Each structure stands twice: as structure tokens, then as C-alpha cells.
Amino acid sequence: MSLMKRGGFLLVLLLLIVITIASTTTKYWTHWLSITVMVGSLLVVDLMFLEENTFVFDPFADVQKM
């Protein structure tokens, strides 16, 4: 399931990169660039924190009790 999700993210990101490059001749390229950066950031967050062995940050966890 995770592989399908990441594959979908990569496909959408590649499509957005192509659209952003193609729209550099118009005045809307900054809008497409911001959407591309947002999807790229979501992909990075997905790779860092949403894996099977998920990184969990709990500031209230007491390490002495573990």
C-alpha cells in the first residue's frame, strides 16, 4: 500500500514539474511552482514520518518509564 501511495505521489510530482516547466511562458508559472513545492514537501514528509516503522515524537513521554 505504501508503495502505491509513494508511486502516486511521484507520478503527480513529475506531472506537476512538467506543467510548471511548460507554463514558464505564461504569467501563472509561480502558481504552478507553489503547488509543485507543496506536493514535493508532502512527499518528503511522507518519506520521513509515515513509514511502517513510524517516527513518533512525544514530548510528554517519560524515558525513565520505558
All heavy atoms as TSV, in Angstrom:
chain	resi	resn	atom	element	x	y	z
A	1	MET	N	N	0.830	-1.197	0.000
A	1	MET	CA	C	0.000	0.000	0.000
A	1	MET	C	C	0.870	1.254	0.000
A	1	MET	O	O	0.568	2.220	-0.680
A	1	MET	CB	C	-0.924	-0.038	1.226
A	1	MET	CG	C	-1.906	1.065	1.260
A	1	MET	SD	S	-3.034	0.915	-0.115
A	1	MET	CE	C	-4.026	2.325	0.144
A	2	SER	N	N	1.937	1.209	0.779
A	2	SER	CA	C	2.829	2.357	0.858
A	2	SER	C	C	3.524	2.608	-0.475
A	2	SER	O	O	3.756	3.757	-0.853
A	2	SER	CB	C	3.859	2.136	1.958
A	2	SER	OG	O	4.773	3.188	1.994
A	3	LEU	N	N	3.841	1.537	-1.182
A	3	LEU	CA	C	4.498	1.674	-2.477
A	3	LEU	C	C	3.567	2.339	-3.492
A	3	LEU	O	O	4.000	3.186	-4.283
A	3	LEU	CB	C	4.957	0.309	-2.982
A	3	LEU	CG	C	5.757	0.301	-4.267
A	3	LEU	CD1	C	7.057	1.048	-4.082
A	3	LEU	CD2	C	6.024	-1.120	-4.703
A	4	MET	N	N	2.283	1.992	-3.455
A	4	MET	CA	C	1.315	2.611	-4.359
A	4	MET	C	C	1.145	4.101	-4.047
A	4	MET	O	O	1.049	4.925	-4.951
A	4	MET	CB	C	-0.030	1.900	-4.267
A	4	MET	CG	C	-0.038	0.527	-4.893
A	4	MET	SD	S	-1.581	-0.354	-4.698
A	4	MET	CE	C	-2.783	0.841	-5.162
A	5	LYS	N	N	1.138	4.433	-2.751
A	5	LYS	CA	C	0.980	5.830	-2.346
A	5	LYS	C	C	2.183	6.654	-2.792
A	5	LYS	O	O	2.025	7.743	-3.351
A	5	LYS	CB	C	0.823	5.908	-0.829
A	5	LYS	CG	C	0.636	7.323	-0.323
A	5	LYS	CD	C	0.322	7.366	1.155
A	5	LYS	CE	C	1.484	6.843	1.958
A	5	LYS	NZ	N	1.349	7.043	3.388
A	6	ARG	N	N	3.381	6.129	-2.573
A	6	ARG	CA	C	4.580	6.853	-2.991
A	6	ARG	C	C	4.681	6.936	-4.508
A	6	ARG	O	O	5.131	7.948	-5.044
A	6	ARG	CB	C	5.813	6.188	-2.418
A	6	ARG	CG	C	5.927	6.432	-0.957
A	6	ARG	CD	C	7.248	6.040	-0.418
A	6	ARG	NE	N	7.220	6.168	1.018
A	6	ARG	CZ	C	7.844	5.355	1.831
A	6	ARG	NH1	N	8.562	4.375	1.357
A	6	ARG	NH2	N	7.763	5.541	3.125
A	7	GLY	N	N	4.284	5.882	-5.199
A	7	GLY	CA	C	4.281	5.916	-6.652
A	7	GLY	C	C	3.320	6.967	-7.176
A	7	GLY	O	O	3.614	7.675	-8.140
A	8	GLY	N	N	2.164	7.071	-6.541
A	8	GLY	CA	C	1.192	8.098	-6.917
A	8	GLY	C	C	1.726	9.500	-6.659
A	8	GLY	O	O	1.553	10.399	-7.480
A	9	PHE	N	N	2.381	9.690	-5.496
A	9	PHE	CA	C	2.994	10.982	-5.198
A	9	PHE	C	C	4.036	11.341	-6.247
A	9	PHE	O	O	4.082	12.475	-6.729
A	9	PHE	CB	C	3.677	10.951	-3.824
A	9	PHE	CG	C	2.862	11.546	-2.712
A	9	PHE	CD1	C	2.616	10.824	-1.562
A	9	PHE	CD2	C	2.377	12.838	-2.798
A	9	PHE	CE1	C	1.878	11.358	-0.527
A	9	PHE	CE2	C	1.641	13.391	-1.771
A	9	PHE	CZ	C	1.391	12.647	-0.634
A	10	LEU	N	N	4.890	10.376	-6.602
A	10	LEU	CA	C	5.935	10.646	-7.591
A	10	LEU	C	C	5.347	10.953	-8.959
A	10	LEU	O	O	5.836	11.840	-9.674
A	10	LEU	CB	C	6.895	9.462	-7.676
A	10	LEU	CG	C	7.888	9.351	-6.536
A	10	LEU	CD1	C	8.697	8.067	-6.652
A	10	LEU	CD2	C	8.803	10.552	-6.505
A	11	LEU	N	N	4.299	10.229	-9.332
A	11	LEU	CA	C	3.649	10.479	-10.620
A	11	LEU	C	C	3.043	11.878	-10.661
A	11	LEU	O	O	3.220	12.620	-11.638
A	11	LEU	CB	C	2.580	9.423	-10.884
A	11	LEU	CG	C	1.875	9.513	-12.225
A	11	LEU	CD1	C	2.856	9.189	-13.342
A	11	LEU	CD2	C	0.696	8.575	-12.245
A	12	VAL	N	N	2.353	12.266	-9.605
A	12	VAL	CA	C	1.758	13.605	-9.542
A	12	VAL	C	C	2.855	14.662	-9.532
A	12	VAL	O	O	2.750	15.695	-10.187
A	12	VAL	CB	C	0.836	13.728	-8.307
A	12	VAL	CG1	C	0.441	15.173	-8.054
A	12	VAL	CG2	C	-0.386	12.859	-8.468
A	13	LEU	N	N	3.948	14.397	-8.803
A	13	LEU	CA	C	5.038	15.361	-8.749
A	13	LEU	C	C	5.702	15.524	-10.108
A	13	LEU	O	O	5.986	16.657	-10.534
A	13	LEU	CB	C	6.062	14.936	-7.697
A	13	LEU	CG	C	7.197	15.911	-7.425
A	13	LEU	CD1	C	6.647	17.224	-6.911
A	13	LEU	CD2	C	8.160	15.318	-6.434
A	14	LEU	N	N	5.928	14.446	-10.817
A	14	LEU	CA	C	6.512	14.544	-12.151
A	14	LEU	C	C	5.581	15.283	-13.112
A	14	LEU	O	O	6.033	16.098	-13.922
A	14	LEU	CB	C	6.847	13.157	-12.686
A	14	LEU	CG	C	8.039	12.463	-12.034
A	14	LEU	CD1	C	8.188	11.045	-12.561
A	14	LEU	CD2	C	9.302	13.256	-12.260
A	15	LEU	N	N	4.292	15.010	-13.019
A	15	LEU	CA	C	3.323	15.716	-13.848
A	15	LEU	C	C	3.321	17.212	-13.544
A	15	LEU	O	O	3.292	18.049	-14.453
A	15	LEU	CB	C	1.928	15.123	-13.646
A	15	LEU	CG	C	0.803	15.755	-14.448
A	15	LEU	CD1	C	0.978	15.420	-15.923
A	15	LEU	CD2	C	-0.534	15.277	-13.939
A	16	LEU	N	N	3.386	17.558	-12.264
A	16	LEU	CA	C	3.414	18.966	-11.893
A	16	LEU	C	C	4.701	19.648	-12.329
A	16	LEU	O	O	4.694	20.828	-12.699
A	16	LEU	CB	C	3.223	19.111	-10.383
A	16	LEU	CG	C	1.800	18.952	-9.878
A	16	LEU	CD1	C	1.777	18.912	-8.360
A	16	LEU	CD2	C	0.925	20.073	-10.390
A	17	ILE	N	N	5.821	18.929	-12.301
A	17	ILE	CA	C	7.076	19.507	-12.780
A	17	ILE	C	C	6.983	19.813	-14.266
A	17	ILE	O	O	7.402	20.882	-14.723
A	17	ILE	CB	C	8.256	18.568	-12.452
A	17	ILE	CG1	C	8.532	18.578	-10.958
A	17	ILE	CG2	C	9.503	18.966	-13.224
A	17	ILE	CD1	C	9.530	17.535	-10.504
A	18	VAL	N	N	6.407	18.896	-15.026
A	18	VAL	CA	C	6.245	19.129	-16.465
A	18	VAL	C	C	5.315	20.314	-16.715
A	18	VAL	O	O	5.592	21.174	-17.565
A	18	VAL	CB	C	5.732	17.847	-17.158
A	18	VAL	CG1	C	5.292	18.132	-18.581
A	18	VAL	CG2	C	6.795	16.767	-17.126
A	19	ILE	N	N	4.223	20.388	-15.977
A	19	ILE	CA	C	3.288	21.510	-16.137
A	19	ILE	C	C	3.959	22.825	-15.760
A	19	ILE	O	O	3.783	23.841	-16.437
A	19	ILE	CB	C	2.012	21.278	-15.295
A	19	ILE	CG1	C	1.194	20.139	-15.884
A	19	ILE	CG2	C	1.182	22.542	-15.205
A	19	ILE	CD1	C	0.029	19.721	-15.027
A	20	THR	N	N	4.764	22.819	-14.686
A	20	THR	CA	C	5.448	24.039	-14.258
A	20	THR	C	C	6.446	24.505	-15.307
A	20	THR	O	O	6.522	25.704	-15.618
A	20	THR	CB	C	6.152	23.802	-12.913
A	20	THR	OG1	O	5.198	23.369	-11.949
A	20	THR	CG2	C	6.819	25.069	-12.419
A	21	ILE	N	N	7.197	23.569	-15.873
A	21	ILE	CA	C	8.155	23.936	-16.913
A	21	ILE	C	C	7.421	24.449	-18.154
A	21	ILE	O	O	7.841	25.428	-18.776
A	21	ILE	CB	C	9.070	22.743	-17.248
A	21	ILE	CG1	C	9.979	22.458	-16.058
A	21	ILE	CG2	C	9.890	23.007	-18.489
A	21	ILE	CD1	C	10.770	21.180	-16.187
A	22	ALA	N	N	6.314	23.813	-18.500
A	22	ALA	CA	C	5.565	24.241	-19.678
A	22	ALA	C	C	4.895	25.593	-19.481
A	22	ALA	O	O	4.652	26.309	-20.447
A	22	ALA	CB	C	4.520	23.190	-20.037
A	23	SER	N	N	4.608	25.958	-18.247
A	23	SER	CA	C	3.901	27.211	-18.006
A	23	SER	C	C	4.834	28.388	-17.760
A	23	SER	O	O	4.357	29.460	-17.366
A	23	SER	CB	C	2.956	27.047	-16.818
A	23	SER	OG	O	3.702	26.902	-15.626
A	24	THR	N	N	6.129	28.212	-17.978
A	24	THR	CA	C	7.039	29.339	-17.748
A	24	THR	C	C	6.852	30.451	-18.766
A	24	THR	O	O	7.342	31.555	-18.547
A	24	THR	CB	C	8.507	28.859	-17.774
A	24	THR	OG1	O	8.750	28.181	-19.004
A	24	THR	CG2	C	8.812	27.962	-16.602
A	25	THR	N	N	6.166	30.177	-19.857
A	25	THR	CA	C	5.917	31.229	-20.845
A	25	THR	C	C	4.663	32.038	-20.522
A	25	THR	O	O	4.376	33.006	-21.204
A	25	THR	CB	C	5.761	30.618	-22.245
A	25	THR	OG1	O	4.687	29.679	-22.228
A	25	THR	CG2	C	7.039	29.911	-22.667
A	26	THR	N	N	3.927	31.629	-19.501
A	26	THR	CA	C	2.727	32.363	-19.105
A	26	THR	C	C	2.988	33.111	-17.808
A	26	THR	O	O	4.065	33.007	-17.214
A	26	THR	CB	C	1.536	31.408	-18.914
A	26	THR	OG1	O	1.810	30.552	-17.800
A	26	THR	CG2	C	1.290	30.567	-20.149
A	27	LYS	N	N	1.991	33.834	-17.343
A	27	LYS	CA	C	2.152	34.569	-16.088
A	27	LYS	C	C	1.739	33.751	-14.857
A	27	LYS	O	O	1.808	34.241	-13.746
A	27	LYS	CB	C	1.358	35.874	-16.142
A	27	LYS	CG	C	-0.126	35.689	-16.329
A	27	LYS	CD	C	-0.823	37.023	-16.406
A	27	LYS	CE	C	-2.308	36.818	-16.629
A	27	LYS	NZ	N	-3.022	38.089	-16.687
A	28	TYR	N	N	1.328	32.501	-15.066
A	28	TYR	CA	C	0.860	31.669	-13.949
A	28	TYR	C	C	1.882	30.649	-13.476
A	28	TYR	O	O	1.549	29.743	-12.723
A	28	TYR	CB	C	-0.431	30.945	-14.338
A	28	TYR	CG	C	-1.558	31.881	-14.668
A	28	TYR	CD1	C	-2.030	31.994	-15.970
A	28	TYR	CD2	C	-2.135	32.672	-13.689
A	28	TYR	CE1	C	-3.056	32.862	-16.285
A	28	TYR	CE2	C	-3.159	33.542	-13.993
A	28	TYR	CZ	C	-3.612	33.632	-15.285
A	28	TYR	OH	O	-4.616	34.490	-15.585
A	29	TRP	N	N	3.135	30.778	-13.898
A	29	TRP	CA	C	4.121	29.764	-13.540
A	29	TRP	C	C	4.428	29.762	-12.047
A	29	TRP	O	O	4.746	28.722	-11.485
A	29	TRP	CB	C	5.398	29.935	-14.359
A	29	TRP	CG	C	6.185	31.160	-14.012
A	29	TRP	CD1	C	6.032	32.391	-14.542
A	29	TRP	CD2	C	7.238	31.247	-13.064
A	29	TRP	NE1	N	6.928	33.265	-13.987
A	29	TRP	CE2	C	7.685	32.581	-13.066
A	29	TRP	CE3	C	7.853	30.338	-12.211
A	29	TRP	CZ2	C	8.708	33.024	-12.258
A	29	TRP	CZ3	C	8.864	30.777	-11.397
A	29	TRP	CH2	C	9.288	32.105	-11.424
A	30	THR	N	N	4.281	30.906	-11.381
A	30	THR	CA	C	4.539	30.926	-9.941
A	30	THR	C	C	3.465	30.160	-9.177
A	30	THR	O	O	3.762	29.538	-8.154
A	30	THR	CB	C	4.618	32.371	-9.427
A	30	THR	OG1	O	3.436	33.069	-9.802
A	30	THR	CG2	C	5.828	33.086	-9.991
A	31	HIS	N	N	2.255	30.175	-9.681
A	31	HIS	CA	C	1.184	29.416	-9.037
A	31	HIS	C	C	1.464	27.917	-9.155
A	31	HIS	O	O	1.323	27.155	-8.182
A	31	HIS	CB	C	-0.161	29.757	-9.678
A	31	HIS	CG	C	-0.515	31.193	-9.567
A	31	HIS	ND1	N	-0.180	32.097	-10.541
A	31	HIS	CD2	C	-1.158	31.886	-8.606
A	31	HIS	CE1	C	-0.601	33.296	-10.183
A	31	HIS	NE2	N	-1.212	33.194	-9.013
A	32	TRP	N	N	1.849	27.487	-10.347
A	32	TRP	CA	C	2.165	26.073	-10.541
A	32	TRP	C	C	3.400	25.676	-9.736
A	32	TRP	O	O	3.474	24.567	-9.218
A	32	TRP	CB	C	2.367	25.761	-12.017
A	32	TRP	CG	C	1.093	25.710	-12.773
A	32	TRP	CD1	C	0.647	26.617	-13.670
A	32	TRP	CD2	C	0.081	24.694	-12.681
A	32	TRP	NE1	N	-0.586	26.236	-14.151
A	32	TRP	CE2	C	-0.958	25.063	-13.554
A	32	TRP	CE3	C	-0.052	23.520	-11.945
A	32	TRP	CZ2	C	-2.103	24.292	-13.715
A	32	TRP	CZ3	C	-1.189	22.755	-12.092
A	32	TRP	CH2	C	-2.195	23.141	-12.967
A	33	LEU	N	N	4.352	26.579	-9.619
A	33	LEU	CA	C	5.550	26.287	-8.840
A	33	LEU	C	C	5.221	26.104	-7.361
A	33	LEU	O	O	5.755	25.203	-6.703
A	33	LEU	CB	C	6.586	27.394	-9.023
A	33	LEU	CG	C	7.916	27.193	-8.307
A	33	LEU	CD1	C	8.635	25.978	-8.859
A	33	LEU	CD2	C	8.767	28.439	-8.431
A	34	SER	N	N	4.320	26.933	-6.836
A	34	SER	CA	C	3.954	26.797	-5.426
A	34	SER	C	C	3.225	25.480	-5.172
A	34	SER	O	O	3.442	24.834	-4.134
A	34	SER	CB	C	3.104	27.985	-4.974
A	34	SER	OG	O	1.874	28.000	-5.651
A	35	ILE	N	N	2.389	25.058	-6.101
A	35	ILE	CA	C	1.709	23.768	-5.947
A	35	ILE	C	C	2.717	22.623	-6.032
A	35	ILE	O	O	2.652	21.654	-5.258
A	35	ILE	CB	C	0.605	23.612	-7.008
A	35	ILE	CG1	C	-0.498	24.622	-6.756
A	35	ILE	CG2	C	0.039	22.198	-7.015
A	35	ILE	CD1	C	-1.516	24.717	-7.866
A	36	THR	N	N	3.693	22.743	-6.935
A	36	THR	CA	C	4.720	21.708	-7.071
A	36	THR	C	C	5.567	21.609	-5.809
A	36	THR	O	O	5.869	20.507	-5.349
A	36	THR	CB	C	5.605	22.017	-8.294
A	36	THR	OG1	O	4.783	22.137	-9.449
A	36	THR	CG2	C	6.632	20.936	-8.508
A	37	VAL	N	N	5.934	22.743	-5.237
A	37	VAL	CA	C	6.719	22.736	-3.999
A	37	VAL	C	C	5.917	22.128	-2.858
A	37	VAL	O	O	6.456	21.369	-2.037
A	37	VAL	CB	C	7.195	24.171	-3.665
A	37	VAL	CG1	C	7.744	24.270	-2.264
A	37	VAL	CG2	C	8.226	24.618	-4.675
A	38	MET	N	N	4.631	22.422	-2.788
A	38	MET	CA	C	3.793	21.855	-1.735
A	38	MET	C	C	3.716	20.334	-1.850
A	38	MET	O	O	3.862	19.616	-0.856
A	38	MET	CB	C	2.389	22.448	-1.793
A	38	MET	CG	C	1.484	21.954	-0.692
A	38	MET	SD	S	-0.218	22.478	-0.874
A	38	MET	CE	C	-0.711	21.589	-2.326
A	39	VAL	N	N	3.509	19.819	-3.057
A	39	VAL	CA	C	3.438	18.367	-3.238
A	39	VAL	C	C	4.795	17.723	-2.953
A	39	VAL	O	O	4.872	16.655	-2.353
A	39	VAL	CB	C	2.925	18.019	-4.658
A	39	VAL	CG1	C	3.059	16.538	-4.951
A	39	VAL	CG2	C	1.488	18.455	-4.807
A	40	GLY	N	N	5.877	18.398	-3.352
A	40	GLY	CA	C	7.212	17.890	-3.035
A	40	GLY	C	C	7.463	17.840	-1.540
A	40	GLY	O	O	8.054	16.886	-1.028
A	41	SER	N	N	6.990	18.852	-0.818
A	41	SER	CA	C	7.126	18.855	0.642
A	41	SER	C	C	6.312	17.737	1.279
A	41	SER	O	O	6.759	17.099	2.241
A	41	SER	CB	C	6.675	20.204	1.206
A	41	SER	OG	O	7.444	21.235	0.674
A	42	LEU	N	N	5.124	17.508	0.754
A	42	LEU	CA	C	4.311	16.394	1.271
A	42	LEU	C	C	4.997	15.052	1.042
A	42	LEU	O	O	4.925	14.158	1.890
A	42	LEU	CB	C	2.930	16.400	0.615
A	42	LEU	CG	C	1.970	17.477	1.071
A	42	LEU	CD1	C	0.710	17.443	0.220
A	42	LEU	CD2	C	1.629	17.306	2.527
A	43	LEU	N	N	5.672	14.914	-0.100
A	43	LEU	CA	C	6.400	13.681	-0.375
A	43	LEU	C	C	7.551	13.503	0.599
A	43	LEU	O	O	7.771	12.399	1.113
A	43	LEU	CB	C	6.908	13.670	-1.816
A	43	LEU	CG	C	7.726	12.450	-2.228
A	43	LEU	CD1	C	6.856	11.200	-2.191
A	43	LEU	CD2	C	8.341	12.640	-3.586
A	44	VAL	N	N	8.281	14.574	0.900
A	44	VAL	CA	C	9.389	14.485	1.854
A	44	VAL	C	C	8.879	14.119	3.243
A	44	VAL	O	O	9.450	13.271	3.931
A	44	VAL	CB	C	10.179	15.808	1.876
A	44	VAL	CG1	C	11.158	15.854	3.034
A	44	VAL	CG2	C	10.921	15.991	0.562
A	45	VAL	N	N	7.789	14.741	3.671
A	45	VAL	CA	C	7.206	14.413	4.978
A	45	VAL	C	C	6.729	12.965	5.002
A	45	VAL	O	O	6.910	12.251	5.996
A	45	VAL	CB	C	6.056	15.390	5.318
A	45	VAL	CG1	C	5.254	14.911	6.518
A	45	VAL	CG2	C	6.614	16.770	5.574
A	46	ASP	N	N	6.147	12.505	3.909
A	46	ASP	CA	C	5.700	11.116	3.821
A	46	ASP	C	C	6.884	10.163	3.932
A	46	ASP	O	O	6.812	9.156	4.635
A	46	ASP	CB	C	4.955	10.885	2.511
A	46	ASP	CG	C	4.469	9.465	2.370
A	46	ASP	OD1	O	3.831	8.965	3.327
A	46	ASP	OD2	O	4.720	8.850	1.329
A	47	LEU	N	N	7.975	10.482	3.276
A	47	LEU	CA	C	9.151	9.615	3.342
A	47	LEU	C	C	9.789	9.617	4.729
A	47	LEU	O	O	10.309	8.597	5.172
A	47	LEU	CB	C	10.184	10.058	2.301
A	47	LEU	CG	C	9.832	9.799	0.849
A	47	LEU	CD1	C	10.865	10.441	-0.065
A	47	LEU	CD2	C	9.724	8.317	0.563
A	48	MET	N	N	9.730	10.754	5.420
A	48	MET	CA	C	10.383	10.854	6.726
A	48	MET	C	C	9.557	10.262	7.864
A	48	MET	O	O	10.099	9.592	8.743
A	48	MET	CB	C	10.684	12.317	7.046
A	48	MET	CG	C	11.794	12.898	6.233
A	48	MET	SD	S	12.039	14.653	6.516
A	48	MET	CE	C	12.350	14.711	8.261
A	49	PHE	N	N	8.267	10.508	7.859
A	49	PHE	CA	C	7.479	10.223	9.057
A	49	PHE	C	C	6.386	9.171	8.890
A	49	PHE	O	O	5.858	8.687	9.879
A	49	PHE	CB	C	6.819	11.499	9.569
A	49	PHE	CG	C	7.803	12.543	9.987
A	49	PHE	CD1	C	7.938	13.701	9.262
A	49	PHE	CD2	C	8.590	12.353	11.099
A	49	PHE	CE1	C	8.839	14.667	9.637
A	49	PHE	CE2	C	9.505	13.308	11.492
A	49	PHE	CZ	C	9.629	14.471	10.755
A	50	LEU	N	N	5.979	8.832	7.675
A	50	LEU	CA	C	4.827	7.961	7.520
A	50	LEU	C	C	5.201	6.602	6.943
A	50	LEU	O	O	4.561	6.101	6.035
A	50	LEU	CB	C	3.774	8.645	6.630
A	50	LEU	CG	C	3.248	9.976	7.158
A	50	LEU	CD1	C	2.302	10.596	6.165
A	50	LEU	CD2	C	2.596	9.807	8.495
A	51	GLU	N	N	6.241	5.990	7.478
A	51	GLU	CA	C	6.646	4.668	7.031
A	51	GLU	C	C	6.014	3.609	7.933
A	51	GLU	O	O	5.259	3.902	8.847
A	51	GLU	CB	C	8.160	4.554	7.072
A	51	GLU	CG	C	8.848	5.438	6.072
A	51	GLU	CD	C	10.348	5.258	6.104
A	51	GLU	OE1	O	10.818	4.392	6.863
A	51	GLU	OE2	O	11.032	5.972	5.374
A	52	GLU	N	N	6.377	2.357	7.670
A	52	GLU	CA	C	5.856	1.282	8.505
A	52	GLU	C	C	6.410	1.387	9.927
A	52	GLU	O	O	5.717	1.148	10.898
A	52	GLU	CB	C	6.211	-0.084	7.906
A	52	GLU	CG	C	5.392	-0.444	6.699
A	52	GLU	CD	C	5.868	0.252	5.433
A	52	GLU	OE1	O	7.046	0.666	5.363
A	52	GLU	OE2	O	5.048	0.387	4.522
A	53	ASN	N	N	7.698	1.705	10.045
A	53	ASN	CA	C	8.281	1.928	11.371
A	53	ASN	C	C	8.283	3.440	11.603
A	53	ASN	O	O	9.281	4.126	11.462
A	53	ASN	CB	C	9.678	1.343	11.463
A	53	ASN	CG	C	10.526	1.696	10.252
A	53	ASN	OD1	O	10.040	2.310	9.318
A	53	ASN	ND2	N	11.773	1.310	10.272
A	54	THR	N	N	7.140	3.954	11.982
A	54	THR	CA	C	6.879	5.378	12.044
A	54	THR	C	C	7.669	6.021	13.169
A	54	THR	O	O	7.749	5.504	14.282
A	54	THR	CB	C	5.380	5.630	12.274
A	54	THR	OG1	O	4.656	4.978	11.249
A	54	THR	CG2	C	5.054	7.092	12.251
A	55	PHE	N	N	8.235	7.187	12.874
A	55	PHE	CA	C	8.887	8.013	13.881
A	55	PHE	C	C	7.806	8.742	14.651
A	55	PHE	O	O	6.972	9.432	14.076
A	55	PHE	CB	C	9.826	9.006	13.206
A	55	PHE	CG	C	10.383	10.034	14.142
A	55	PHE	CD1	C	11.423	9.709	14.976
A	55	PHE	CD2	C	9.862	11.309	14.181
A	55	PHE	CE1	C	11.950	10.653	15.828
A	55	PHE	CE2	C	10.375	12.254	15.034
A	55	PHE	CZ	C	11.427	11.931	15.862
A	56	VAL	N	N	7.806	8.569	15.956
A	56	VAL	CA	C	6.799	9.214	16.800
A	56	VAL	C	C	7.512	10.145	17.769
A	56	VAL	O	O	8.389	9.723	18.518
A	56	VAL	CB	C	5.971	8.171	17.582
A	56	VAL	CG1	C	4.994	8.871	18.515
A	56	VAL	CG2	C	5.255	7.249	16.633
A	57	PHE	N	N	7.159	11.398	17.729
A	57	PHE	CA	C	7.706	12.368	18.674
A	57	PHE	C	C	6.649	12.665	19.709
A	57	PHE	O	O	5.599	13.217	19.403
A	57	PHE	CB	C	8.124	13.651	17.963
A	57	PHE	CG	C	8.586	14.713	18.920
A	57	PHE	CD1	C	9.796	14.584	19.572
A	57	PHE	CD2	C	7.810	15.825	19.170
A	57	PHE	CE1	C	10.231	15.543	20.454
A	57	PHE	CE2	C	8.233	16.799	20.051
A	57	PHE	CZ	C	9.448	16.661	20.693
A	58	ASP	N	N	6.921	12.283	20.932
A	58	ASP	CA	C	6.003	12.544	22.027
A	58	ASP	C	C	6.754	13.336	23.086
A	58	ASP	O	O	7.587	12.780	23.814
A	58	ASP	CB	C	5.473	11.240	22.607
A	58	ASP	CG	C	4.395	11.459	23.643
A	58	ASP	OD1	O	3.968	12.610	23.825
A	58	ASP	OD2	O	3.976	10.470	24.277
A	59	PRO	N	N	6.512	14.625	23.187
A	59	PRO	CA	C	7.274	15.435	24.141
A	59	PRO	C	C	6.952	15.117	25.593
A	59	PRO	O	O	7.721	15.456	26.470
A	59	PRO	CB	C	6.884	16.870	23.792
A	59	PRO	CG	C	5.573	16.755	23.124
A	59	PRO	CD	C	5.572	15.419	22.418
A	60	PHE	N	N	5.832	14.437	25.849
A	60	PHE	CA	C	5.439	14.135	27.219
A	60	PHE	C	C	5.835	12.723	27.636
A	60	PHE	O	O	5.501	12.297	28.733
A	60	PHE	CB	C	3.934	14.327	27.392
A	60	PHE	CG	C	3.488	15.712	27.056
A	60	PHE	CD1	C	2.743	15.964	25.921
A	60	PHE	CD2	C	3.831	16.781	27.861
A	60	PHE	CE1	C	2.339	17.239	25.595
A	60	PHE	CE2	C	3.439	18.063	27.544
A	60	PHE	CZ	C	2.688	18.295	26.408
A	61	ALA	N	N	6.525	11.990	26.769
A	61	ALA	CA	C	6.932	10.627	27.105
A	61	ALA	C	C	8.044	10.677	28.150
A	61	ALA	O	O	8.999	11.450	28.044
A	61	ALA	CB	C	7.405	9.896	25.875
A	62	ASP	N	N	7.909	9.827	29.147
A	62	ASP	CA	C	8.936	9.733	30.194
A	62	ASP	C	C	9.871	8.577	29.819
A	62	ASP	O	O	9.468	7.412	29.849
A	62	ASP	CB	C	8.278	9.494	31.541
A	62	ASP	CG	C	9.274	9.626	32.678
A	62	ASP	OD1	O	10.429	10.033	32.425
A	62	ASP	OD2	O	8.896	9.303	33.811
A	63	VAL	N	N	11.090	8.909	29.484
A	63	VAL	CA	C	12.041	7.896	29.028
A	63	VAL	C	C	12.413	6.934	30.161
A	63	VAL	O	O	12.714	5.767	29.922
A	63	VAL	CB	C	13.314	8.595	28.464
A	63	VAL	CG1	C	14.323	7.590	27.947
A	63	VAL	CG2	C	12.929	9.576	27.374
A	64	GLN	N	N	12.365	7.398	31.385
A	64	GLN	CA	C	12.713	6.551	32.523
A	64	GLN	C	C	11.725	5.401	32.715
A	64	GLN	O	O	12.083	4.353	33.214
A	64	GLN	CB	C	12.751	7.394	33.800
A	64	GLN	CG	C	13.736	8.545	33.757
A	64	GLN	CD	C	15.167	8.038	33.593
A	64	GLN	OE1	O	15.526	6.989	34.078
A	64	GLN	NE2	N	15.975	8.831	32.901
A	65	LYS	N	N	10.480	5.575	32.272
A	65	LYS	CA	C	9.459	4.531	32.433
A	65	LYS	C	C	9.504	3.503	31.320
A	65	LYS	O	O	8.862	2.470	31.398
A	65	LYS	CB	C	8.064	5.163	32.475
A	65	LYS	CG	C	7.832	5.990	33.720
A	65	LYS	CD	C	6.426	6.532	33.721
A	65	LYS	CE	C	6.165	7.381	34.950
A	65	LYS	NZ	N	4.828	7.936	34.954
A	66	MET	N	N	10.243	3.748	30.252
A	66	MET	CA	C	10.275	2.821	29.126
A	66	MET	C	C	11.124	1.630	29.413
A	66	MET	O	O	12.049	1.432	29.934
A	66	MET	CB	C	10.774	3.525	27.870
A	66	MET	CG	C	9.795	4.536	27.382
A	66	MET	SD	S	10.423	5.283	25.875
A	66	MET	CE	C	8.966	6.017	25.254
